[in-house]
Amino acid sequence: MTRVTRRRTLPALVAVVALAGAMGAAPGAAGLTPRQLAGQRVIYSYPGLTPPDALLQRIRAGEAGGVIFFGENVQSSQQIAGVVRQLRAASAQSPVSRPLLLMTDQEGGQVRRLPGEPALSEKQVGQAADPVAAATAAGTGAGRTLTAAGMNVNLAPVLDVYRQAGNFIDRYGRSYSNDPAVAGRLGAAAVTAQQATGVAATAKHFPGLGAAPASANTDVAPVTLTVPLTELRAKDEAPYPTAIRAAVDLVMLSWAVYPALDAGRPAGLSPVVVRQELRQRTGFSGVTITDALEAGALNGYGTTGNRAVLAAGAGTDLILASARDVAQGDSAADALATALGNGTLPSADFTASVDRISALRSRLP
């Protein structure tokens, strides 16, 4: 993708934003500069234990939607709580008055970035004597763990319905069940309990990674899941309506390719998957988020900026720049701002995404 400088595109961007305001842009997007509008759609990450000045500057300028935390950012509960206070203090100086989205993957079992609950993996929850009670306890535990650290979004629960024991999603205990009804029921219980603590939940990875064999990992390389459409909808997508009825706040898109829906693009880059299958067919009206933008599954899709624009164009609201590099987030946001200015990303769609994100942020602590 040809890089266009911010200086050259600023007049066009201002015109686009002014036009959106004149047409009645909702409060979430109103009054924001082009770079701030773009930044609302980007989740940043950073290396090590201390957030760099570049990230703090972006937050103070109102040019970042949030931050994701990984194990390398966490030394102890006290240390990460101190980091979060620092980020929130920077946000308090921002012209954007809504809380940052401060998130991590606290699924349970082996996939926990923070010390503490939930101790059980989703597989262990599904095997419990009272699975619904176990899922409820896990959701409450995850919410309390994040709340104690000052975070407000959990990238969980996983709603993938595994096919074979030991396959990609099952080998780490990340699936509740091979029965979609069970996965939906337990996922909804976890969502309800977690969101009752004030922490937003994220159902993932739509439309589902449960059919992926053990060797298939979208973080590393492209993955194609040739699941028939009837099976995809009856098994993989089936837990999502239950989670949506439980008012799940976010849905994360998979980076796998599903030929039954769109043979040409991974789910998170596909308007067919995001706009038609998730929004229209499944009825989800909340915030959508990509998986890691640096994933090996996207090796054929060019630069960080190009990937961000493709994801936004497909209808994905939040871009997860999780390479532990502030420059990655900047590249994504710069590209989004440029695409907004030159019309590649229509202003009405862009504003709608920012407004969904702003509405979520306004509800969170």
GURO-271973 format. One line per 10 residues: number of its first residue (from 1); their letters; for each residue x, y, z of C-alpha. Coordinates in Angstrom, 3 decimals. Last residue first. Layout:
NUM> A> X:Y:Z | ...
This chain:
365> PLRSRLASIR> -14.894:1.793:34.555 | -16.789:0.651:31.463 | -20.059:1.888:30.015 | -18.527:4.886:28.210 | -15.891:2.636:26.647 | -18.575:0.477:25.061 | -20.420:3.489:23.624 | -17.139:4.887:22.324 | -16.334:1.631:20.511 | -19.753:1.540:18.876
355> DVSATFDASP> -19.400:5.235:17.985 | -15.959:4.712:16.471 | -17.321:1.911:14.299 | -20.291:3.992:13.142 | -17.976:6.914:12.363 | -15.836:4.732:10.111 | -18.900:3.352:8.338 | -20.213:6.865:7.668 | -16.771:8.148:6.640 | -16.289:5.489:3.954
345> LTGNGLATAL> -12.894:3.747:4.165 | -11.028:4.085:0.861 | -12.360:7.644:0.771 | -9.008:9.407:0.588 | -9.199:10.859:4.086 | -10.534:7.759:5.812 | -7.869:5.643:4.161 | -5.171:8.055:5.367 | -6.487:7.967:8.930 | -6.654:4.166:8.864
335> ADAASDGQAV> -3.100:3.974:7.554 | -1.815:6.259:10.296 | -3.658:4.211:12.914 | -2.172:0.902:11.767 | 1.341:2.297:11.465 | 1.056:3.928:14.896 | -0.050:0.641:16.437 | 2.956:-1.108:14.926 | 5.233:1.693:16.113 | 4.111:1.025:19.679
325> DRASALILDT> 5.686:-2.425:19.485 | 4.596:-5.358:21.627 | 3.357:-7.159:18.470 | -0.271:-6.813:19.625 | -1.773:-4.292:17.214 | -5.376:-5.456:17.689 | -7.548:-3.407:15.321 | -10.997:-2.607:16.715 | -14.150:-2.149:14.619 | -14.064:-4.986:12.085
315> GAGAALVARN> -16.345:-4.083:9.180 | -14.493:-5.594:6.230 | -13.079:-2.174:5.450 | -11.633:-1.983:8.950 | -9.900:-5.318:8.458 | -8.598:-4.340:5.018 | -7.385:-0.990:6.351 | -5.550:-2.618:9.249 | -3.939:-5.230:7.002 | -2.714:-2.536:4.615
305> GTTGYGNLAG> -1.270:-0.515:7.465 | 0.567:-3.463:8.976 | 2.067:-4.125:5.579 | 1.140:-6.731:3.003 | -1.697:-9.222:3.012 | 0.082:-12.461:2.154 | 1.626:-12.866:5.601 | -1.812:-12.531:7.180 | -1.978:-16.041:8.670 | 1.417:-15.332:10.224
295> AELADTITVG> -0.311:-13.081:12.739 | 0.927:-9.484:13.071 | -2.609:-8.083:13.337 | -3.345:-10.268:16.365 | -7.049:-11.224:16.372 | -9.399:-8.565:15.138 | -12.122:-6.919:17.184 | -15.873:-6.468:16.743 | -17.893:-4.219:19.036 | -21.594:-4.837:19.614
285> SFGTRQRLEQ> -24.502:-5.302:17.190 | -24.410:-9.092:16.770 | -27.463:-10.395:14.933 | -26.180:-13.809:13.872 | -27.251:-13.462:10.245 | -26.790:-9.736:9.764 | -23.810:-8.834:11.952 | -21.840:-12.078:12.131 | -22.563:-13.710:8.757 | -23.239:-10.647:6.621
275> RVVVPSLGAP> -21.036:-7.838:7.912 | -18.138:-9.742:9.424 | -18.050:-12.968:7.400 | -19.018:-11.563:4.011 | -17.041:-8.384:4.647 | -13.951:-10.601:4.976 | -10.711:-9.371:6.561 | -11.413:-10.904:9.986 | -12.612:-14.137:8.370 | -9.473:-14.699:6.302
265> RGADLAPYVA> -9.945:-13.789:2.630 | -10.616:-15.342:-0.771 | -12.594:-18.496:-0.076 | -15.384:-16.591:1.631 | -18.264:-18.344:3.414 | -17.897:-22.063:2.667 | -14.247:-21.361:1.875 | -13.564:-20.493:5.534 | -10.132:-18.848:5.826 | -8.638:-18.679:9.318
255> WSLMVLDVAA> -7.842:-15.327:10.942 | -10.729:-15.656:13.423 | -12.834:-12.677:14.445 | -13.179:-11.481:18.031 | -16.649:-10.644:19.349 | -17.226:-7.934:21.933 | -19.802:-6.856:24.548 | -21.591:-10.142:25.213 | -25.247:-9.331:25.872 | -26.292:-12.791:27.171
245> RIATPYPAED> -28.471:-13.025:24.052 | -25.248:-12.529:22.097 | -23.629:-15.411:23.975 | -26.518:-17.703:23.044 | -26.457:-16.465:19.441 | -22.714:-17.221:19.384 | -22.731:-20.860:20.511 | -24.078:-22.105:17.123 | -21.362:-20.581:14.941 | -19.082:-23.610:15.012
235> KARLETLPVT> -21.640:-26.417:15.122 | -24.808:-25.794:13.120 | -23.426:-22.864:11.137 | -20.116:-24.410:10.178 | -21.757:-27.796:9.695 | -24.294:-26.454:7.188 | -21.619:-24.365:5.484 | -19.323:-27.339:4.950 | -16.000:-27.065:6.841 | -12.944:-26.526:4.682
225> LTVPAVDTNA> -10.866:-24.791:7.329 | -7.966:-22.906:5.737 | -5.055:-21.813:7.921 | -2.332:-19.343:6.960 | 0.805:-19.464:9.116 | 2.158:-18.845:12.622 | -0.485:-17.028:14.664 | -3.108:-18.793:12.542 | -2.104:-22.105:14.105 | -2.883:-25.386:12.382
215> SAPAAGLGPF> -0.678:-28.279:13.545 | -3.198:-29.601:16.083 | -5.996:-29.700:13.518 | -8.434:-26.766:13.209 | -12.096:-27.825:13.397 | -12.806:-25.910:16.595 | -11.488:-22.639:15.197 | -14.848:-20.882:14.997 | -16.898:-18.264:13.125 | -15.822:-16.280:15.070
205> HKATAAVGTA> -12.883:-16.797:17.470 | -13.928:-15.726:20.136 | -16.510:-14.216:22.486 | -15.150:-11.157:24.274 | -16.281:-10.118:27.749 | -16.401:-6.597:29.199 | -15.370:-6.235:32.852 | -17.810:-4.456:35.180 | -18.127:-7.366:37.629 | -21.544:-8.307:36.162
195> QQATVAAAGL> -19.730:-8.567:32.819 | -17.826:-11.581:34.108 | -20.870:-13.410:35.433 | -22.950:-12.881:32.292 | -20.111:-13.766:29.939 | -19.163:-16.908:31.882 | -22.774:-18.127:31.890 | -23.096:-17.339:28.181 | -19.961:-19.328:27.417 | -21.266:-22.253:29.438
185> RGAVAPDNSY> -24.579:-22.348:27.562 | -22.992:-21.783:24.163 | -20.327:-24.434:24.639 | -22.947:-26.902:25.889 | -25.191:-26.263:22.888 | -22.197:-26.527:20.552 | -21.256:-30.000:21.817 | -17.514:-30.655:21.420 | -17.113:-28.953:24.770 | -15.745:-26.078:26.809
175> SRGYRDIFNG> -12.847:-25.385:24.484 | -9.493:-23.856:25.496 | -7.979:-26.902:27.204 | -4.561:-26.288:25.654 | -4.810:-29.369:23.435 | -8.456:-28.692:22.688 | -8.081:-25.649:20.406 | -5.444:-27.086:18.097 | -6.560:-30.733:18.181 | -5.825:-32.967:21.164
165> AQRYVDLVPA> -9.272:-34.538:21.364 | -11.042:-34.158:18.051 | -13.768:-31.715:16.985 | -13.509:-28.710:19.294 | -16.319:-26.174:19.547 | -14.715:-22.716:19.695 | -16.545:-20.384:22.079 | -13.439:-18.982:23.806 | -14.464:-16.719:26.674 | -12.512:-14.445:26.725
155> LNVNMGAATL> -10.484:-11.442:25.582 | -11.135:-9.727:28.920 | -11.833:-5.999:28.975 | -11.828:-3.559:31.940 | -8.391:-3.572:33.521 | -7.590:-1.879:36.852 | -5.478:-4.783:38.149 | -8.073:-5.682:40.794 | -10.770:-5.393:38.132 | -8.936:-7.878:35.939
145> TRGAGTGAAT> -8.767:-10.497:38.671 | -12.343:-9.810:39.763 | -13.655:-10.261:36.236 | -11.726:-13.479:35.709 | -13.024:-14.883:38.987 | -16.628:-13.950:38.197 | -16.388:-15.577:34.793 | -14.719:-18.671:36.253 | -17.372:-18.935:38.994 | -20.140:-18.720:36.400
135> AAAVPDAAQG> -18.444:-21.335:34.250 | -18.096:-23.641:37.268 | -21.748:-23.132:38.212 | -22.761:-23.926:34.642 | -20.485:-26.969:34.577 | -21.863:-28.586:37.731 | -19.827:-31.778:38.203 | -17.035:-30.159:36.202 | -16.004:-31.487:32.771 | -16.970:-28.318:30.891
125> VQKESLAPEG> -15.109:-26.185:33.422 | -12.052:-28.392:33.002 | -12.193:-27.850:29.242 | -12.571:-24.108:29.794 | -9.413:-24.151:31.875 | -9.755:-23.907:35.638 | -7.669:-21.463:37.666 | -9.798:-18.441:36.824 | -8.465:-16.668:38.753 | -5.095:-15.366:39.865
115> PLRRVQGGEQ> -1.792:-14.199:38.418 | -2.328:-12.243:35.212 | -1.656:-13.313:31.626 | -3.685:-16.514:31.846 | -3.972:-19.144:29.111 | -2.834:-22.374:30.779 | -5.997:-22.770:32.843 | -8.246:-19.753:32.552 | -9.176:-17.411:29.695 | -7.489:-14.282:31.021
105> DTMLLLPRSV> -6.344:-12.837:27.702 | -5.730:-9.115:28.344 | -7.414:-5.755:28.080 | -7.419:-2.086:28.965 | -9.931:-0.246:26.777 | -9.245:3.358:27.718 | -11.894:5.228:29.672 | -13.977:7.899:27.894 | -13.217:11.635:28.000 | -11.256:11.939:24.777
95> PSQASAARLQ> -9.387:15.252:25.057 | -6.685:13.293:26.908 | -5.155:14.321:30.239 | -7.188:11.657:32.097 | -5.811:9.129:29.592 | -2.291:9.741:30.859 | -3.482:9.089:34.420 | -5.231:5.929:33.214 | -1.987:4.703:31.678 | -0.063:5.350:34.900
85> RVVGAIQQSS> -2.769:3.671:36.982 | -2.561:0.671:34.644 | 1.193:0.491:35.148 | 0.736:0.527:38.925 | -1.812:-2.282:38.706 | 0.732:-4.174:36.608 | 3.365:-3.867:39.372 | 1.039:-4.779:42.232 | -0.267:-7.914:40.525 | 3.278:-8.993:39.796
75> QVNEGFFIVG> 5.846:-8.939:37.009 | 3.405:-8.430:34.146 | 4.296:-6.871:30.797 | 6.031:-10.018:29.539 | 2.855:-11.982:30.281 | 0.841:-9.890:27.868 | -1.191:-6.678:28.150 | -3.424:-5.058:25.526 | -3.815:-1.277:25.393 | -6.658:1.017:24.406
65> GAEGARIRQL> -8.301:3.263:21.858 | -5.239:5.359:21.163 | -4.966:8.877:19.693 | -6.471:10.952:22.491 | -3.285:13.039:22.656 | -2.548:11.864:26.197 | -2.856:8.259:24.996 | -0.469:8.785:22.078 | 2.027:10.492:24.381 | 1.843:7.644:26.886
55> LADPPTLGPY> 2.566:5.189:24.085 | 5.607:7.113:22.868 | 6.830:7.496:26.457 | 7.231:3.747:26.746 | 5.042:1.552:28.984 | 7.259:-0.191:31.547 | 7.400:-3.941:32.177 | 8.608:-5.201:28.833 | 7.421:-4.515:25.315 | 4.370:-2.449:24.301
45> SYIVRQGALQ> 0.871:-2.982:22.927 | -1.711:-0.733:21.263 | -5.389:-1.322:20.544 | -6.414:0.741:17.522 | -9.910:1.915:16.552 | -9.938:5.066:18.660 | -6.630:5.972:17.025 | -8.282:6.505:13.660 | -10.736:9.039:15.038 | -7.928:10.706:16.972
35> RPTLGAAGPA> -5.835:10.960:13.823 | -8.737:12.548:11.948 | -9.433:15.015:14.753 | -12.328:14.299:17.104 | -15.211:16.712:17.619 | -17.991:14.224:17.056 | -16.976:10.573:16.918 | -18.629:9.283:20.093 | -21.333:11.973:20.015 | -23.058:10.629:16.866
25> AGMAGALAVV> -22.283:12.148:13.494 | -25.168:14.213:12.179 | -24.549:14.879:8.508 | -22.690:18.107:9.302 | -20.388:16.176:11.607 | -19.599:13.627:8.891 | -18.897:16.459:6.464 | -16.533:18.112:8.939 | -14.757:14.789:9.417 | -14.324:14.325:5.669
15> AVLAPLTRRR> -13.126:17.887:5.193 | -10.619:17.491:8.001 | -9.312:14.358:6.341 | -8.895:16.072:3.007 | -6.962:18.900:4.615 | -4.792:16.431:6.599 | -3.795:14.201:3.682 | -0.491:15.783:2.651 | 0.709:16.383:6.201 | -0.196:12.868:7.347
5> TVRTM> 2.055:11.374:4.708 | 0.791:8.961:2.103 | 2.215:5.447:2.096 | 1.386:3.420:-0.972 | 0.000:0.000:0.000
